[in-house]
């Protein structure tokens, strides 16, 4: 996948499991997104991979940041980001986190309820706020629906209310669901957002910003459209709904920036069968649902897995992690085939693992250490 990673693996004795991330590939992806979405502010969703090396590289490239917690805000500041380039993008914040973020100079906060708006008004007086609206999340392989956002009419009322509380009603946001393969999913949300812009204009409030969230897919198994296609489709939707009167625009890509830059190296612990004449083998790896591959929950994210024997004869497998939890199965229903030559002790590569892995690992379930990380 990356010559740089291949070379690093050849000359380095690595303890496994570990994640190796090629920072140049992070940079390439960021640049591709920035070029495809010219004029749009790119707020990297820190949660996808908050490693200092990643954040530093992105700061250098001029990225802005979507932080989900006070801790993530501090990580961005430590990496050199300016407070005004950080959005506190979680609709769930403790009052002390809001107050401290505000004291650190953060001026942009999201909300999706009156309760959250009250907290922001009290602890970050005068801040810019944007309201997250509900979206369908149709087709997304990792949906974020139901939990976040409110209905359009409520968003309109709350943004109008925000100005009476001394806050600046700044804009709207939505998220079409993570690993969203369908660029047309943005259209519905952009159309709805435009409705809210109009309704607020009637009430004398001019919103300035539309945040179109993350969701841009990474290349796992299967085919995805190139980023340029997403950018173009979204641009057409913006023209269709907003015409010449376009607001300032934000996106918050996480996965699309870092996933393909990372390879997770794992050792096969056991290859076995459940009965002597079974055709399907069980392959147990030293990393699973609790060691960094949380997104295989429900077999949602289907990582490409490569081995030293690729090209040779292969057969069907179920793939599981090393812990004593029966839920620690990566793929049992999804069809995966691995080489018949694969044995305990072999190393496999779990590709495109740079997003939602390192920080998604348990701290020591069953005594297994969190995933080791190398940034090159
Ligand atoms: C997780 C998240 C993102 C990033 O989503 P990706 O699908 O990884 O691009 C962006 N914005 C918000 C508010 C999020 O919660």
Boltz pocket constraint, residues with backbone or C-beta under 6 A from the ligand:
constraints:
  - pocket:
      binder: B
      contacts: [[A, 45], [A, 47], [A, 48], [A, 66], [A, 89], [A, 90], [A, 175], [A, 177], [A, 178], [A, 179], [A, 213], [A, 214], [A, 215], [A, 216], [A, 252], [A, 253], [A, 254], [A, 255], [A, 256]]
      max_distance: 6.0
